[in-house]
Amino acid sequence: MDKSKRPFLKSKRPFLKSKRPFLKSKRSFRRRLPPIQPGDRIDYRNMSLLIRFISEQGKILSRRVSRLTLKQQRLITIAIKQARILSLLPFLNNEKQFQRTKSTARTTGLRTRKK
């Protein structure tokens, strides 16, 4: 049958509207509260606010993770950097890296030469 004589068959799957009909949409049904309330001041002295935007390793979270606007992310980044310079926040958080369950101390006695 010629292409011109086939009525209504433009695609291979004419009854499926989307390519992936069984996948859920990316939007969530629950509205989340914004991470920064209207009364919150973005300032280097506001530690309770700044700590929420730092990962366990001490890195600044990205906009996608923290759900901030571009302007808020810039202000948070500047405030965190100021707090780090003034020693209010650590640059790195390596506490888990240095914790050991069992001490592996070497022998502390003096070594003597055999004659």
C-alpha positions in Angstrom: 0.0 0.0 0.0 1.3 3.4 -0.9 2.0 6.0 1.8 -0.5 8.3 0.2 -3.3 5.8 0.5 -2.8 4.9 4.2 -5.3 7.1 6.1 -4.5 8.3 9.7 -1.3 6.2 10.1 1.4 8.9 10.4 3.3 7.3 13.3 4.0 3.7 14.1 2.1 3.9 17.3 -1.0 6.0 16.6 -2.8 5.3 19.9 0.0 6.1 22.3 0.2 9.9 23.0 3.6 10.0 24.6 6.7 7.9 24.1 6.8 6.8 27.7 3.2 6.5 28.9 3.9 4.5 32.1 6.5 6.7 33.7 5.4 9.2 36.3 5.8 12.9 35.9 8.8 14.6 37.5 6.7 17.0 39.5 5.8 16.1 43.1 2.3 16.5 44.4 3.4 17.9 47.8 4.4 21.5 48.0 7.5 22.0 50.0 8.2 24.9 52.2 10.9 27.3 50.8 14.2 26.8 52.6 14.5 30.5 53.4 11.5 32.1 55.1 10.7 35.8 54.3 11.8 36.9 57.7 15.2 35.2 57.6 18.3 37.4 57.0 21.1 36.0 54.9 24.1 37.1 56.9 27.4 35.6 57.9 26.4 35.8 61.6 23.2 33.7 61.1 24.8 30.2 61.7 21.5 28.3 62.0 20.7 29.4 58.5 24.1 28.8 56.9 24.6 25.3 58.4 21.5 24.1 56.4 23.3 24.8 53.1 26.6 23.1 53.9 27.1 19.3 53.3 28.6 16.9 55.8 32.1 17.4 54.2 31.8 21.2 54.5 30.9 21.9 50.8 28.3 24.5 49.8 25.2 22.8 48.4 24.2 23.5 44.8 21.0 25.4 43.9 19.4 22.2 42.7 19.8 20.5 46.0 19.1 23.5 48.2 16.1 24.8 46.1 17.2 28.4 46.2 16.8 31.2 43.7 19.9 32.5 42.0 20.0 35.7 44.1 19.6 33.7 47.3 22.3 31.2 46.3 24.7 34.1 45.7 24.0 35.7 49.0 24.3 32.3 50.9 27.6 31.6 49.1 29.0 35.0 50.1 27.8 34.7 53.6 29.3 31.2 54.0 32.7 32.4 52.6 32.7 35.4 55.0 31.9 33.1 57.9 34.8 30.7 56.9 37.3 33.6 56.7 36.2 34.8 60.1 36.6 31.3 61.5 32.9 30.9 62.3 32.6 27.9 60.0 35.2 25.3 59.1 36.5 25.1 55.5 36.5 21.3 55.7 34.8 18.8 57.9 37.0 15.7 58.1 36.0 14.4 61.5 34.7 11.1 60.2 37.9 10.6 58.2 40.2 10.7 61.3 38.1 8.7 63.7 39.4 5.2 64.3 37.8 2.5 66.4 41.0 0.8 67.4 44.2 2.5 68.0 47.2 1.3 66.0 50.0 2.7 68.0 53.5 1.6 67.3 55.9 0.3 69.9 57.0 3.2 72.1 60.0 1.5 73.7 63.5 2.5 72.8 65.3 0.2 70.5 68.6 -1.1 71.5 71.3 -2.5 69.3 72.4 -6.1 69.7 76.2 -6.5 70.2 
